[in-house]
Amino acid sequence: MTPEFELLMNDPDLESIRGPGNTLIFVDGDQYCCVGPEFVSIEESQCYAFGSTKDEAIANYAAKFGGRG
């Protein structure tokens, strides 16, 4: 788990929830974002996915990583 992931997880303004596979799900703009525990940033990481719903973000993340974080 990266320090950046922990900051997201503990940010009270983000209103994140835990997802499957130790992921974190939160609203980013007009979409949901699902990030994995190795997340650093959009520029430096690939362990994230977006969707118009929580379920879609989770499904896109799972498709991208085959269910692994």
N, C-alpha and C positions, 0 to 999 in steps of 0.2 A: 504494500500500500504506500503510495507516494505521499509526501507532505501536501502536495497540491490537492490530491484526492481527499485527504483528511480535512483540509480547509473547506472544501466544498461540502463534505459530509457534516461539518460542524457549523456551517454558516446559517444562522437563524433566518436571515432574509431570503435565502434560497428556497426554503421549504422543500427540501429534497426528501425522497423516500428510498429505502433500500429495495433493490430489485434482485432478481435471481442471479446466482453466480457471483455474489458479492459486488454487484453493480450498484450504481447510484442513478436515480432518475429525478429530473427536475425540468421546469419550464425554462426555455431559453428563447426569448423573443416570442414568436407565434407557434413554436414547436416544442415537443418534448425531446430531451436529450438523455441518452443512456450512456454512462461512462464506466469503464472498468477500473479496477484498483491500481492499475499501472498508469493511469491518466496523469499527464503533466500539463498539456495545453493542446488546443486545436492544431497549432503549428507544429508541435513536437511529438504528438501522439497519434496513434491510429485506433486506439481502443475506445471508440465512441461511435454512436449512431444517432440519427434523428428520426422522428416520426411525428405525424399529426396527432397521434394519441400515445398514451403510455405504452399500450400493448404493441403498437406499431414500432415504437422506438426499441422496445425489448426484442421484438421479432427481427428488426433490422440489425441489431447488435448480434443476436444469435446467428443470423445468416452470415454475417461478416466474419465471425469468429468460431463458427461451428459449435456454439454453446459454451465455449471456454472464455474466461476473463482475460 
